[in-house]
Amino acid sequence: MAASSPVHACFRAQCGICGRALVADDRFIPLIGCELSPESPPCLEGAEFPQGNGVAFDYHGRTLCWRHKCQQCKHASRAVGVHSDCFALFQQECVLEDALDRLWVAVLSRSPWWFALNARVDRRADCPLELIHEKADKFGLSAWRLLPPELTHMIQDSSESALFWLYLSALSFIRDLPGEDSSDGSSHISVPLSNVLAWTRGSAPIITLEEEGPPIVRLTSDCRGLKRVERLDNMPTYQDWRSDTMEFAIQDLGLVKSVIAEFKYNILRLETSDINHGFHIWDMPDPPLLEDCKFCGHIGHSMRFSTIDLHVVTGLTFFFSHNKVYAVHPHTPSYPDATKTFDRFSPQRQASVAWVYLPLPRGEEIISFGIRLKTVDGRTVSQMPCFMFHTKLAGEVILGPLPARNRYQDVVLAPSYPKLLIHNITEFGPITVFGAFAPERDDSMSVPDFSDSPPSNVPSRPALFSSASLQSVTCIEVFESIQTGASSGILFHYENGAQRAVGNCRTGLDSVQTYIKPSRLCWQSTSERPHSMRVIYKFESGDCSTHQHNDDNWVCMALEGTMEFWFSQEDSSILIHHP
């Protein structure tokens, strides 16, 4: 008789104490339990997080599994990993009689409900300024108290993975375990979410025995899980404010009747009867109504939305891998380059992504926005979007995997002056939903059609399209790879203040060569590869009409016409259309 397979334990591969993801070779301790009670006695023998891309491994007769929505985990025990060093700090700092029970409730509740995606929020709030100053004093850095908070945040952003911040995150979490009142709230309270009138983490909930009160519930969460429950008389109207440290779900009570609120130690966690149950989660407490937005892609009942205010950004970088978008970085004065978003990718993903840059300098404005989708046998391929913009200064801008002529469908998401670019966030896969919101949308406004795709020069292998006029250029910035030194992209500046980017423009990562008032553009490439693609080795520019190159394979031309620049992570293809 064949041996039975190990029983699953639904595992979250994220340290429950410091909040950081477990990575290969990390020493950690799996805490295992059911609902709000840990196993007793717990198995405190550590393990080493496995290498590779697996989603499960065996541990003392159990399979610790973190496959999203695994059916074998639906009714399984819960498991949360904590770094061995974080657990040692917990044992040193928290000496309460019920310390392990409190730890279990707190680490379990970092996930607001099981199968909820990890929160994509800024963790600066996990390191209070008072704690930073306390530990800075201890380490002989008392002058830190003289720094303004904004400078402290800049230091934290530029050294996010430093051990100092991990230590402070863990210590802050552990110190909060006793709560505001260590005597009350230790009993387990289980009520329907519809019976909760109000609650704030660390305080007792206000509960009604009957379903009464306002009909809308708003849930607020941060990197530690649920933070607040509010009841509202109506769905909130759109307000122009978003948060990097909190997320929000707004729901009609009639849709959450089966959701159970579990309270212990004045910490809240939700239990759902359906593995697929979830919420629409926003980075805004008062987001636009879905019906007031226009989307491309399927919106599920459980989805996390990220919003970008197009009126304040100085540019957008779309991160493509194999013609699919895995992230969008909004360039702002606080985050002028895209390295912060790039650093979130795994090393494997970093090696495969191409950066597609849309500059939006001062005076520039997006007038309309749409997506061009490839069609196959009459059906659209929504995960390979090509982005289309009409802008005030640069005119029409098309970026991404441009389909061949007569093999696409255009979806205009904002025909007039969009305020928000909206997209969903997934744990590992590509972005599948894009949308736009225009508070004063005018669907009757006449907007020029986007240009047709080129008839024949689309590369047969995966490649991304970008283009730029070579007329009225005042400055050229050439991006050169920090790994190879090869030129990978160009940013053109124009007399009217517009900017256009072609190729792989890795702002903040690669070095830049700047040419003022150029009159020519030269590039050197390797021998032609299959599928009409080449590796562009070097770009040069200048303002002199006569010049020489010491090497072969150079192409030299005056700045006239329009450049089409097809590119991937590895190679490129350039086509010049002359007037």
C-alpha positions in Angstrom: 0.0 0.0 0.0 1.4 3.3 -1.0 2.3 5.8 1.7 0.0 8.7 2.1 1.3 12.1 1.0 2.2 14.6 3.8 -0.7 16.8 5.0 -0.6 20.4 3.8 -0.1 23.4 6.0 -1.0 26.7 4.3 2.2 28.6 4.6 3.0 32.3 4.2 6.6 32.8 3.0 7.0 36.1 4.7 8.5 36.7 8.2 5.6 37.3 10.5 7.8 39.5 12.8 9.8 41.8 10.5 7.5 41.5 7.5 10.2 40.8 4.9 9.9 37.9 2.4 11.8 34.7 3.2 14.4 34.1 0.6 16.7 31.2 -0.3 18.9 30.0 2.6 17.1 32.1 5.2 17.0 30.3 8.6 13.5 30.4 9.9 11.0 28.8 12.3 7.6 27.8 11.0 4.8 28.7 13.5 1.8 26.4 12.9 -1.7 26.6 14.2 -5.5 26.6 13.6 -7.5 29.8 13.5 -6.3 32.0 16.4 -4.6 29.3 18.5 -1.0 28.1 17.9 0.0 24.5 18.2 1.2 23.6 21.7 3.9 22.8 22.2 5.3 24.4 19.0 8.1 22.8 17.0 10.9 25.3 17.4 13.4 23.4 15.2 14.5 25.8 12.5 14.5 25.2 8.8 16.3 26.7 5.8 14.2 28.3 3.1 14.6 26.3 -0.1 16.2 27.6 -3.3 14.5 27.7 -6.6 11.0 28.6 -7.7 9.1 25.9 -5.8 6.0 26.7 -3.8 6.2 23.9 -1.2 8.6 21.8 0.9 8.3 19.1 3.5 8.8 19.9 7.2 8.4 17.3 10.0 5.7 15.3 8.2 3.9 18.3 6.7 4.0 20.0 3.4 4.4 23.8 3.9 2.7 25.1 0.8 2.4 28.7 -0.4 0.7 28.0 -3.8 -1.9 30.7 -4.2 -5.4 29.3 -3.6 -4.2 25.7 -3.3 -7.3 23.5 -2.9 -5.5 21.2 -0.5 -4.8 24.2 1.8 -8.4 25.2 2.0 -9.1 23.5 5.3 -5.5 23.0 6.3 -3.6 24.3 9.3 -2.1 27.7 9.0 1.7 28.3 9.0 3.8 31.4 9.1 7.5 31.6 9.0 9.6 33.9 11.2 13.3 34.5 10.8 15.3 32.6 13.5 17.0 35.9 14.5 13.6 37.6 14.7 12.3 34.8 16.9 15.3 35.1 19.2 14.7 38.8 19.6 11.0 38.0 20.4 12.1 35.6 23.2 14.4 38.3 24.6 12.0 41.2 24.5 8.6 39.6 25.2 8.3 37.8 28.5 4.6 37.7 29.0 3.0 34.4 30.1 1.0 34.2 26.9 3.7 35.7 24.7 3.6 32.8 22.1 -0.1 33.0 21.8 0.1 36.8 21.3 2.8 36.3 18.7 0.7 33.7 16.8 -2.3 36.0 16.6 -0.3 39.0 15.5 1.7 37.1 12.8 -1.3 35.3 11.5 -3.2 38.6 11.2 -0.6 40.2 9.0 -2.7 38.6 6.3 -6.2 40.2 6.8 -7.8 37.0 5.6 -6.3 33.8 4.4 -5.2 33.8 0.7 -5.0 37.6 0.8 -2.1 39.0 -1.2 0.8 40.4 0.8 0.3 44.2 1.3 2.1 46.4 -1.2 2.6 49.3 1.2 5.6 51.4 2.3 7.0 50.0 5.5 8.4 53.2 6.8 5.5 53.4 9.3 6.8 50.1 10.8 9.8 52.1 12.1 8.5 54.9 14.3 10.7 58.0 14.5 10.9 57.6 18.3 12.4 54.1 18.0 14.8 55.3 15.3 16.1 58.0 17.6 16.3 55.6 20.6 18.5 53.1 18.8 20.5 55.8 17.0 21.4 57.2 20.5 22.4 53.7 21.6 24.7 53.3 18.6 26.4 56.7 19.1 24.4 58.5 16.5 22.5 61.0 18.7 22.9 63.7 16.1 20.3 61.8 14.1 17.7 63.6 16.2 18.6 66.9 14.5 17.6 65.6 11.1 14.2 66.5 9.7 11.8 63.5 9.3 11.9 63.9 5.5 15.7 63.3 5.5 15.3 60.2 7.7 12.8 58.8 5.2 15.2 59.4 2.4 17.9 57.5 4.3 15.5 54.7 4.9 14.4 54.6 1.2 18.0 54.4 0.0 19.0 51.6 2.4 15.7 49.7 2.8 17.3 46.3 3.0 19.9 47.3 5.7 19.9 45.2 8.8 19.3 48.3 11.0 15.8 48.7 9.4 14.9 45.0 9.7 15.9 45.1 13.3 13.7 48.2 14.0 10.7 46.7 12.2 11.0 43.5 14.2 11.5 45.3 17.5 8.6 47.7 16.9 6.3 44.7 16.1 7.4 42.8 19.2 7.0 45.8 21.6 3.4 46.3 20.4 2.5 42.7 21.2 1.2 43.5 24.8 -1.2 46.0 23.3 -2.6 49.0 25.1 -4.3 46.9 27.7 -2.7 43.5 28.3 -5.6 42.2 30.5 -8.6 42.9 28.3 -9.2 41.5 24.9 -7.5 38.1 25.4 -10.7 36.2 24.9 -11.6 35.1 21.4 -14.6 36.9 20.0 -16.2 35.7 16.7 -19.0 37.7 15.1 -20.2 38.5 11.6 -18.4 41.4 10.1 -21.8 43.0 9.5 -22.3 43.2 13.3 -19.1 45.3 13.8 -19.9 49.0 14.0 -16.4 50.3 14.6 -12.9 49.0 15.6 -9.3 50.3 15.7 -6.4 47.9 16.2 -5.4 47.8 19.9 -8.9 48.7 21.1 -12.0 46.7 21.7 -14.6 46.5 18.9 -18.0 48.1 19.1 -20.5 45.3 18.3 -24.2 45.2 17.8 -26.2 42.0 18.2 -28.4 42.9 15.3 -27.5 44.0 11.7 -28.0 47.7 12.1 -26.2 50.8 11.4 -24.8 52.3 8.2 -24.9 49.9 5.2 -21.3 50.4 3.9 -18.1 49.0 5.6 -14.6 50.4 5.0 -11.6 48.3 6.0 -8.2 49.9 6.4 -5.1 47.8 6.5 -1.3 48.4 6.6 1.8 46.2 6.7 0.6 44.5 9.9 -2.9 43.6 8.7 -6.3 45.2 9.4 -6.1 48.5 11.2 -9.6 49.9 11.3 -13.2 49.1 10.6 -15.6 52.0 9.8 -19.3 52.1 8.8 -20.4 54.6 6.2 -23.9 55.9 5.2 -23.0 55.9 1.5 -20.3 54.8 -0.9 -17.7 57.6 -0.5 -17.4 60.1 -3.3 -14.0 60.3 -5.0 -11.4 62.3 -3.1 -8.0 63.2 -4.5 -5.8 61.5 -1.9 -3.9 58.2 -1.9 -1.6 56.5 0.6 1.7 54.6 0.3 1.3 53.1 3.8 -2.3 51.9 3.9 -4.8 50.0 1.7 -8.6 50.3 1.8 -11.6 48.1 0.9 -15.1 49.5 0.6 -18.0 47.1 0.5 -21.8 46.9 0.8 -22.7 44.9 3.9 -25.0 42.7 1.8 -21.9 41.3 0.1 -20.1 40.4 3.3 -22.8 38.5 5.2 -20.7 35.3 5.2 -17.5 37.0 6.4 -16.7 36.4 10.1 -14.7 38.9 12.2 -12.3 37.1 14.6 -11.0 39.2 17.5 -8.3 38.3 20.0 -6.0 40.7 21.9 -7.9 43.5 20.1 -6.5 42.3 16.8 -8.8 41.5 13.9 -8.7 38.9 11.3 -11.4 37.8 8.8 -12.5 34.3 8.0 -14.4 33.6 4.7 -16.2 30.5 3.8 -15.2 30.8 0.1 -11.6 30.3 -0.9 -12.3 32.8 -3.7 -13.8 35.5 -1.5 -12.1 38.8 -1.4 -12.4 42.5 -1.8 -11.5 45.3 -4.2 -8.6 46.9 -2.5 -7.4 50.4 -3.3 -4.6 52.7 -2.2 -7.2 55.4 -1.7 -9.8 55.7 1.1 -12.3 57.3 -1.3 -11.6 55.8 -4.7 -13.6 56.4 -7.8 -16.6 54.0 -8.4 -15.7 51.2 -10.8 -18.6 52.3 -13.1 -17.0 55.8 -13.3 -13.8 54.3 -14.7 -13.1 52.5 -17.9 -11.0 49.2 -17.8 -9.3 46.8 -20.2 -9.2 43.3 -18.8 -11.3 41.1 -16.6 -12.1 42.5 -13.1 -12.5 39.7 -10.6 -14.4 40.0 -7.3 -11.0 39.9 -5.5 -8.5 42.4 -6.8 -5.9 45.0 -5.7 -5.8 48.3 -7.6 -2.9 50.7 -7.7 -3.6 54.3 -8.9 -1.2 56.8 -10.5 -2.1 60.5 -10.5 -1.3 61.6 -14.0 -1.5 65.3 -13.0 1.6 65.1 -10.7 3.9 62.6 -12.3 7.0 63.6 -14.4 7.0 60.3 -16.3 6.0 56.7 -16.4 8.2 53.6 -16.8 6.5 50.4 -17.9 8.5 47.2 -17.0 8.0 44.6 -19.7 9.1 41.0 -19.6 8.3 38.8 -22.6 6.0 41.5 -23.9 4.0 41.5 -20.6 3.9 44.3 -18.0 5.0 43.4 -14.5 5.0 46.9 -12.9 4.5 50.6 -13.7 6.7 53.2 -12.0 5.3 56.7 -11.6 8.2 59.3 -11.7 7.7 62.0 -9.1 9.9 64.6 -7.4 10.2 62.1 -4.5 11.0 59.2 -6.7 12.5 60.7 -9.9 13.9 57.4 -11.2 12.5 53.9 -11.4 15.1 52.0 -9.4 12.9 51.6 -6.4 10.3 49.7 -8.4 13.0 47.7 -10.2 14.6 46.6 -6.9 11.3 44.8 -5.9 11.8 42.3 -8.7 13.6 39.0 -8.2 17.1 38.7 -9.7 15.6 36.4 -12.4 12.9 39.0 -13.3 15.5 41.9 -13.2 17.5 40.1 -15.9 14.6 39.9 -18.3 12.7 43.2 -18.0 12.9 46.0 -20.4 12.2 49.6 -19.3 9.7 51.5 -21.5 9.8 55.2 -20.6 7.2 57.9 -21.2 8.7 61.3 -20.1 6.2 63.9 -19.0 8.2 67.1 -18.5 6.9 70.4 -17.2 4.1 71.7 -19.4 3.3 68.3 -20.8 -0.1 66.8 -20.4 -1.8 63.5 -21.4 -4.9 64.4 -23.5 -6.1 60.8 -24.2 -5.0 57.3 -23.3 -5.7 53.9 -24.8 -4.4 50.4 -25.3 -3.8 48.4 -28.5 -4.3 44.7 -28.1 -3.2 41.9 -30.4 -6.0 39.8 -31.8 -5.6 36.0 -32.5 -8.5 34.3 -34.2 -10.8 37.2 -33.4 -9.9 37.2 -29.7 -7.8 39.8 -27.9 -4.6 39.0 -26.0 -5.1 41.3 -23.0 -1.8 40.5 -21.3 0.4 42.0 -24.0 -0.8 45.7 -24.1 0.7 48.4 -26.3 0.1 51.8 -24.8 -1.1 54.8 -26.8 -1.1 58.4 -25.7 -2.0 61.8 -27.2 0.0 64.4 -25.3 0.0 68.2 -25.5 3.6 68.7 -26.6 4.9 65.4 -27.9 1.7 64.5 -29.9 1.0 60.8 -30.4 3.2 58.4 -28.5 2.9 54.6 -28.9 4.9 52.3 -26.7 5.1 48.5 -26.3 4.5 45.3 -28.3 2.9 46.9 -31.3 0.8 44.3 -33.2 0.9 44.0 -37.0 -1.6 45.9 -39.1 -5.2 44.5 -39.2 -4.4 42.2 -36.2 -5.3 44.4 -33.3 -8.1 46.1 -31.4 -7.9 49.6 -29.9 -9.5 50.3 -26.5 -9.7 54.0 -25.7 -9.7 54.2 -21.8 -9.7 58.0 -21.5 -10.8 60.1 -24.5 -10.3 63.3 -22.6 -7.7 64.3 -20.0 -7.4 61.3 -17.6 -6.7 62.0 -13.9 -5.8 58.5 -12.8 -4.1 55.5 -14.5 -5.3 52.4 -12.7 -3.9 48.9 -12.8 -4.2 45.7 -10.8 -1.4 44.2 -8.7 -0.6 40.5 -8.6 1.8 38.6 -6.3 4.0 37.1 -9.1 2.4 37.4 -12.5 1.9 40.2 -15.0 -0.6 43.1 -14.7 -3.8 41.9 -16.3 -6.1 45.0 -15.9 -5.5 48.6 -16.9 -8.0 51.4 -16.5 -8.4 55.2 -16.4 -10.5 57.7 -14.5 -11.4 61.2 -15.7 -13.5 63.1 -13.2 -14.8 65.4 -15.9 -14.9 62.8 -18.6 -16.4 63.9 -21.9 -17.0 60.8 -24.1 -18.4 63.1 -26.9 -15.1 64.9 -27.2 -13.5 64.5 -30.6 -10.1 62.8 -30.2 -7.8 62.0 -33.2 -7.6 58.3 -34.0 -4.3 56.6 -33.1 -2.1 55.8 -36.0 -2.3 52.4 -37.7 0.3 49.8 -37.0 3.1 49.6 -39.6 2.4 47.2 -42.4 5.4 45.0 -42.6 8.3 46.0 -40.3 7.1 44.3 -37.1 9.8 41.9 -35.9 8.8 38.3 -35.8 10.3 37.8 -32.4 9.0 39.5 -29.2 10.0 43.2 -29.3 8.8 46.5 -28.0 8.1 49.5 -30.2 9.0 53.2 -29.6 9.5 56.1 -32.0 10.7 59.7 -32.0 10.8 62.6 -34.4 14.3 63.7 -35.4 13.2 67.3 -36.2 13.8 70.3 -33.9 16.0 68.3 -31.4 17.8 70.5 -28.9 19.5 67.7 -26.8 20.1 64.0 -26.9 20.7 61.8 -23.8 22.1 58.3 -24.6 21.7 55.6 -21.9 24.7 53.2 -21.6 24.3 49.9 -19.7 26.2 49.7 -16.5 26.8 46.0 -17.2 28.1 46.1 -20.7 28.7 49.8 -21.6 26.5 49.3 -24.7 24.0 52.0 -25.6 20.4 50.9 -24.9 18.1 53.9 -25.3 17.9 57.6 -26.2 15.9 60.5 -24.7 15.2 63.3 -27.1 14.5 66.9 -26.0 12.7 69.3 -28.4 12.4 73.0 -29.0 8.8 73.1 -27.7 9.7 71.5 -24.4 8.6 68.0 -25.3 10.6 64.8 -24.7 10.4 61.4 -26.3 12.2 58.2 -25.3 13.2 55.2 -27.5 14.7 52.0 -26.4 15.6 50.8 -23.0 15.9 54.0 -20.9 16.9 52.8 -17.4 16.6 56.0 -15.5 18.7 56.1 -12.4 20.4 52.9 -13.2 22.5 53.4 -16.4 25.0 56.1 -17.1 24.0 58.9 -19.5 25.9 60.7 -22.2 24.5 64.1 -23.1 24.8 65.9 -26.5 23.7 69.6 -26.8 22.3 71.0 -30.0 23.1 67.9 -32.1 22.9 67.9 -35.9 23.7 64.2 -36.5 23.2 60.8 -34.9 25.5 57.8 -35.4 25.2 54.2 -34.2 27.3 51.1 -34.4 25.8 47.6 -34.4 26.9 44.0 -34.5 26.2 41.8 -37.4 22.5 41.2 -38.1 20.8 38.6 -36.0 17.9 36.4 -37.1 14.5 38.1 -37.3 16.0 41.4 -38.5 17.2 42.4 -35.0 20.7 43.7 -34.1 22.6 44.5 -31.0 23.2 48.3 -30.9 26.6 48.7 -29.4 27.1 52.4 -29.4 25.3 55.7 -30.1 27.1 59.0 -30.8 25.9 62.4 -31.6 27.4 65.9 -32.3 27.0 69.2 -34.1 29.7 68.8 -36.7 28.8 67.6 -40.2 32.2 66.0 -41.0 33.6 63.3 -38.7 35.1 59.8 -38.9 34.8 56.5 -37.0 37.7 54.2 -36.4 35.6 51.0 -36.5 33.3 49.5 -39.0 29.5 48.9 -38.9 28.7 52.6 -38.2 25.6 54.3 -39.5 25.7 58.1 -39.7 22.8 60.4 -40.5 21.5 63.9 -40.2 18.7 64.5 -37.7 15.8 64.3 -40.2 12.7 62.2 -40.4 11.3 59.8 -37.7 13.1 57.0 -35.9 11.3 53.7 -35.2 13.2 51.8 -32.5 12.2 48.2 -31.9 13.9 46.6 -28.9 14.0 43.9 -26.3 16.2 43.2 -23.3 18.9 41.8 -25.7 18.7 43.5 -29.1 17.3 46.3 -31.2 16.2 47.3 -34.7 16.2 50.9 -36.1 14.3 52.1 -39.0 14.4 55.8 -40.2 11.5 57.3 -42.1 12.7 60.3 -44.1 10.3 63.2 -44.9 
